[in-house]
Structure formats: C-alpha cells, structure tokens
Amino acid sequence: MSGHALYVAAAYAITAVVLAGLIGWILFDQHARKRDLAELEASGVRRRSDKAGKS
C-alpha cells in the first residue's frame, strides 16, 4: 500500500469513527431529552405554546 493510499484509508477511517460517534451522541441525547420532557409533562408542566393557543 502506497503512502497516499494509506493516508486516504486513514482519513476515511477517522471520518467514519467521528460520524459514528456523533450519531451515537445524538441518539443518546435524544433519548435523554425525551425522558426529561416526559418527566416535566408528568409533573404538570406544560408548553408555553399551549397557553398561547387558549387565549
């Protein structure tokens, strides 16, 4: 494998690892935010937009 091909393969591998990490982080954070919203709604906290539509 030439030096250039090794560089390109390493660049693709690093990019794939970073993208996989970002996707994993987004999915983990989405789950946490949904859990937070469910807790707030269960405690009686409603969205501000709900109040605006009723007036």
The first five atom37 places (N, CA, C, CB, O) and aatype in JSON, in Angstrom:
{
  "aatype": [12, 15, 7, 8, 0, 10, 18, 19, 0, 0, 0, 18, 0, 9, 16, 0, 19, 19, 10, 0, 7, 10, 9, 7, 17, 9, 10, 13, 3, 5, 8, 0, 1, 11, 1, 3, 10, 0, 6, 10, 6, 0, 15, 7, 19, 1, 1, 1, 15, 3, 11, 0, 7, 11, 15],
  "atom_mask": [
    [1, 1, 1, 1, 1],
    [1, 1, 1, 1, 1],
    [1, 1, 1, 0, 1],
    [1, 1, 1, 1, 1],
    [1, 1, 1, 1, 1],
    [1, 1, 1, 1, 1],
    [1, 1, 1, 1, 1],
    [1, 1, 1, 1, 1],
    [1, 1, 1, 1, 1],
    [1, 1, 1, 1, 1],
    [1, 1, 1, 1, 1],
    [1, 1, 1, 1, 1],
    [1, 1, 1, 1, 1],
    [1, 1, 1, 1, 1],
    [1, 1, 1, 1, 1],
    [1, 1, 1, 1, 1],
    [1, 1, 1, 1, 1],
    [1, 1, 1, 1, 1],
    [1, 1, 1, 1, 1],
    [1, 1, 1, 1, 1],
    [1, 1, 1, 0, 1],
    [1, 1, 1, 1, 1],
    [1, 1, 1, 1, 1],
    [1, 1, 1, 0, 1],
    [1, 1, 1, 1, 1],
    [1, 1, 1, 1, 1],
    [1, 1, 1, 1, 1],
    [1, 1, 1, 1, 1],
    [1, 1, 1, 1, 1],
    [1, 1, 1, 1, 1],
    [1, 1, 1, 1, 1],
    [1, 1, 1, 1, 1],
    [1, 1, 1, 1, 1],
    [1, 1, 1, 1, 1],
    [1, 1, 1, 1, 1],
    [1, 1, 1, 1, 1],
    [1, 1, 1, 1, 1],
    [1, 1, 1, 1, 1],
    [1, 1, 1, 1, 1],
    [1, 1, 1, 1, 1],
    [1, 1, 1, 1, 1],
    [1, 1, 1, 1, 1],
    [1, 1, 1, 1, 1],
    [1, 1, 1, 0, 1],
    [1, 1, 1, 1, 1],
    [1, 1, 1, 1, 1],
    [1, 1, 1, 1, 1],
    [1, 1, 1, 1, 1],
    [1, 1, 1, 1, 1],
    [1, 1, 1, 1, 1],
    [1, 1, 1, 1, 1],
    [1, 1, 1, 1, 1],
    [1, 1, 1, 0, 1],
    [1, 1, 1, 1, 1],
    [1, 1, 1, 1, 1]
  ],
  "atom_positions": [
    [[0.85, -1.17, 0.0], [0.0, 0.0, 0.0], [0.9, 1.23, 0.0], [-0.97, 0.0, 1.23], [1.8, 1.36, 0.83]],
    [[0.63, 2.13, -0.94], [1.46, 3.33, -1.03], [1.13, 4.31, 0.09], [1.27, 4.0, -2.4], [0.12, 4.17, 0.79]],
    [[1.99, 5.27, 0.25], [1.8, 6.26, 1.3], [0.51, 7.05, 1.12], [0.0, 0.0, 0.0], [-0.18, 7.37, 2.09]],
    [[0.2, 7.35, -0.14], [-1.02, 8.1, -0.42], [-2.27, 7.28, -0.08], [-1.06, 8.54, -1.89], [-3.21, 7.8, 0.51]],
    [[-2.27, 6.03, -0.46], [-3.42, 5.16, -0.19], [-3.6, 4.97, 1.32], [-3.25, 3.79, -0.89], [-4.73, 4.92, 1.81]],
    [[-2.5, 4.86, 2.04], [-2.58, 4.73, 3.49], [-3.18, 5.99, 4.12], [-1.18, 4.45, 4.08], [-3.99, 5.9, 5.04]],
    [[-2.77, 7.14, 3.63], [-3.31, 8.41, 4.11], [-4.82, 8.49, 3.86], [-2.59, 9.59, 3.44], [-5.58, 8.88, 4.74]],
    [[-5.23, 8.14, 2.66], [-6.65, 8.19, 2.3], [-7.46, 7.21, 3.15], [-6.84, 7.89, 0.79], [-8.53, 7.56, 3.64]],
    [[-6.95, 6.0, 3.33], [-7.64, 5.0, 4.15], [-7.77, 5.48, 5.59], [-6.9, 3.64, 4.09], [-8.81, 5.3, 6.22]],
    [[-6.71, 6.07, 6.13], [-6.76, 6.59, 7.5], [-7.76, 7.73, 7.62], [-5.36, 7.05, 7.94], [-8.48, 7.83, 8.61]],
    [[-7.8, 8.6, 6.62], [-8.75, 9.72, 6.64], [-10.19, 9.21, 6.63], [-8.5, 10.65, 5.44], [-11.03, 9.71, 7.37]],
    [[-10.46, 8.22, 5.79], [-11.81, 7.65, 5.76], [-12.15, 6.96, 7.07], [-11.94, 6.65, 4.59], [-13.27, 7.07, 7.56]],
    [[-11.21, 6.25, 7.64], [-11.46, 5.55, 8.91], [-11.74, 6.54, 10.04], [-10.25, 4.66, 9.27], [-12.66, 6.34, 10.82]],
    [[-10.96, 7.59, 10.12], [-11.17, 8.6, 11.15], [-12.52, 9.27, 10.97], [-10.04, 9.65, 11.13], [-13.24, 9.51, 11.94]],
    [[-12.87, 9.59, 9.73], [-14.16, 10.21, 9.44], [-15.31, 9.3, 9.84], [-14.26, 10.56, 7.96], [-16.29, 9.76, 10.42]],
    [[-15.19, 8.01, 9.54], [-16.24, 7.05, 9.89], [-16.4, 6.96, 11.41], [-15.93, 5.67, 9.31], [-17.53, 6.9, 11.9]],
    [[-15.3, 6.94, 12.14], [-15.36, 6.86, 13.6], [-16.0, 8.12, 14.18], [-13.94, 6.66, 14.2], [-16.83, 8.03, 15.09]],
    [[-15.63, 9.27, 13.68], [-16.2, 10.53, 14.17], [-17.69, 10.6, 13.87], [-15.47, 11.74, 13.55], [-18.48, 10.99, 14.73]],
    [[-18.09, 10.24, 12.65], [-19.51, 10.26, 12.3], [-20.32, 9.28, 13.15], [-19.7, 9.94, 10.82], [-21.42, 9.6, 13.58]],
    [[-19.78, 8.1, 13.38], [-20.47, 7.12, 14.23], [-20.61, 7.66, 15.65], [-19.7, 5.77, 14.24], [-21.65, 7.47, 16.28]],
    [[-19.58, 8.32, 16.15], [-19.65, 8.91, 17.48], [-20.7, 10.01, 17.57], [0.0, 0.0, 0.0], [-21.44, 10.1, 18.55]],
    [[-20.77, 10.85, 16.55], [-21.77, 11.92, 16.53], [-23.18, 11.36, 16.47], [-21.53, 12.86, 15.36], [-24.08, 11.85, 17.16]],
    [[-23.39, 10.35, 15.65], [-24.71, 9.73, 15.55], [-25.1, 9.1, 16.88], [-24.73, 8.67, 14.42], [-26.24, 9.24, 17.33]],
    [[-24.16, 8.41, 17.5], [-24.43, 7.81, 18.81], [-24.77, 8.86, 19.86], [0.0, 0.0, 0.0], [-25.68, 8.67, 20.66]],
    [[-24.03, 9.95, 19.86], [-24.27, 11.03, 20.82], [-25.65, 11.64, 20.6], [-23.17, 12.11, 20.7], [-26.37, 11.91, 21.56]],
    [[-26.02, 11.87, 19.34], [-27.33, 12.45, 19.03], [-28.45, 11.53, 19.51], [-27.46, 12.7, 17.52], [-29.42, 11.99, 20.11]],
    [[-28.32, 10.23, 19.26], [-29.35, 9.28, 19.69], [-29.44, 9.21, 21.21], [-29.06, 7.89, 19.12], [-30.53, 9.16, 21.77]],
    [[-28.29, 9.21, 21.89], [-28.27, 9.19, 23.35], [-28.92, 10.45, 23.91], [-26.83, 9.06, 23.87], [-29.71, 10.38, 24.85]],
    [[-28.58, 11.6, 23.35], [-29.12, 12.87, 23.82], [-30.62, 12.97, 23.53], [-28.38, 14.05, 23.16], [-31.38, 13.51, 24.34]],
    [[-31.06, 12.46, 22.38], [-32.48, 12.46, 22.06], [-33.26, 11.66, 23.11], [-32.71, 11.88, 20.65], [-34.32, 12.09, 23.56]],
    [[-32.74, 10.52, 23.48], [-33.4, 9.69, 24.49], [-33.48, 10.43, 25.83], [-32.64, 8.34, 24.66], [-34.5, 10.38, 26.51]],
    [[-32.41, 11.11, 26.19], [-32.38, 11.86, 27.46], [-33.38, 13.02, 27.43], [-30.96, 12.39, 27.74], [-34.06, 13.26, 28.42]],
    [[-33.47, 13.74, 26.3], [-34.4, 14.87, 26.22], [-35.85, 14.38, 26.24], [-34.15, 15.68, 24.94], [-36.7, 15.03, 26.85]],
    [[-36.14, 13.26, 25.59], [-37.49, 12.71, 25.64], [-37.86, 12.31, 27.07], [-37.62, 11.49, 24.7], [-39.0, 12.51, 27.5]],
    [[-36.9, 11.75, 27.8], [-37.14, 11.38, 29.19], [-37.4, 12.64, 30.03], [-35.95, 10.58, 29.75], [-38.29, 12.64, 30.87]],
    [[-36.62, 13.69, 29.81], [-36.82, 14.95, 30.53], [-38.2, 15.54, 30.24], [-35.73, 15.96, 30.15], [-38.89, 15.99, 31.16]],
    [[-38.61, 15.53, 28.97], [-39.93, 16.06, 28.62], [-41.05, 15.24, 29.25], [-40.1, 16.08, 27.11], [-42.04, 15.8, 29.71]],
    [[-40.89, 13.93, 29.27], [-41.91, 13.08, 29.88], [-42.03, 13.37, 31.37], [-41.57, 11.59, 29.65], [-43.13, 13.4, 31.91]],
    [[-40.9, 13.58, 32.04], [-40.93, 13.91, 33.47], [-41.61, 15.26, 33.71], [-39.51, 13.93, 34.04], [-42.39, 15.4, 34.65]],
    [[-41.32, 16.24, 32.88], [-41.94, 17.55, 33.03], [-43.45, 17.48, 32.79], [-41.31, 18.56, 32.06], [-44.22, 18.06, 33.55]],
    [[-43.86, 16.78, 31.75], [-45.29, 16.66, 31.47], [-46.0, 15.88, 32.57], [-45.51, 16.0, 30.12], [-47.15, 16.18, 32.89]],
    [[-45.35, 14.88, 33.14], [-45.95, 14.11, 34.22], [-46.12, 14.95, 35.48], [-45.1, 12.86, 34.53], [-47.03, 14.72, 36.27]],
    [[-45.23, 15.93, 35.67], [-45.32, 16.78, 36.87], [-46.28, 17.94, 36.67], [-43.94, 17.3, 37.24], [-46.47, 18.74, 37.58]],
    [[-46.87, 18.06, 35.49], [-47.87, 19.1, 35.25], [-47.36, 20.3, 34.51], [0.0, 0.0, 0.0], [-48.13, 21.22, 34.24]],
    [[-46.1, 20.34, 34.16], [-45.55, 21.46, 33.41], [-45.97, 21.31, 31.96], [-43.99, 21.54, 33.56], [-45.77, 20.25, 31.35]],
    [[-46.54, 22.36, 31.41], [-46.98, 22.33, 30.02], [-46.16, 23.31, 29.19], [-48.49, 22.65, 29.91], [-45.44, 24.15, 29.73]],
    [[-46.27, 23.19, 27.9], [-45.53, 24.06, 26.99], [-46.16, 25.45, 26.96], [-45.48, 23.46, 25.57], [-47.37, 25.59, 27.13]],
    [[-45.33, 26.46, 26.75], [-45.83, 27.83, 26.66], [-46.76, 27.99, 25.47], [-44.67, 28.82, 26.56], [-47.7, 28.78, 25.52]],
    [[-46.51, 27.25, 24.4], [-47.35, 27.36, 23.22], [-48.77, 26.88, 23.5], [-46.75, 26.57, 22.06], [-49.7, 27.34, 22.83]],
    [[-48.96, 25.98, 24.46], [-50.31, 25.54, 24.83], [-51.11, 26.7, 25.41], [-50.25, 24.38, 25.84], [-52.31, 26.82, 25.13]],
    [[-50.48, 27.55, 26.22], [-51.16, 28.69, 26.82], [-51.51, 29.74, 25.77], [-50.28, 29.32, 27.92], [-52.58, 30.34, 25.82]],
    [[-50.62, 29.95, 24.8], [-50.83, 30.97, 23.78], [-52.03, 30.62, 22.9], [-49.58, 31.13, 22.92], [-52.75, 31.52, 22.47]],
    [[-52.26, 29.36, 22.64], [-53.37, 28.96, 21.8], [-54.72, 29.08, 22.47], [0.0, 0.0, 0.0], [-55.73, 29.14, 21.78]],
    [[-54.76, 29.11, 23.79], [-56.03, 29.15, 24.53], [-56.54, 30.57, 24.74], [-55.86, 28.48, 25.86], [-57.71, 30.75, 25.07]],
    [[-55.69, 31.6, 24.56], [-56.14, 32.96, 24.85], [-56.78, 33.64, 23.68], [-55.0, 33.78, 25.32], [-57.2, 34.8, 23.79]]
  ]
}
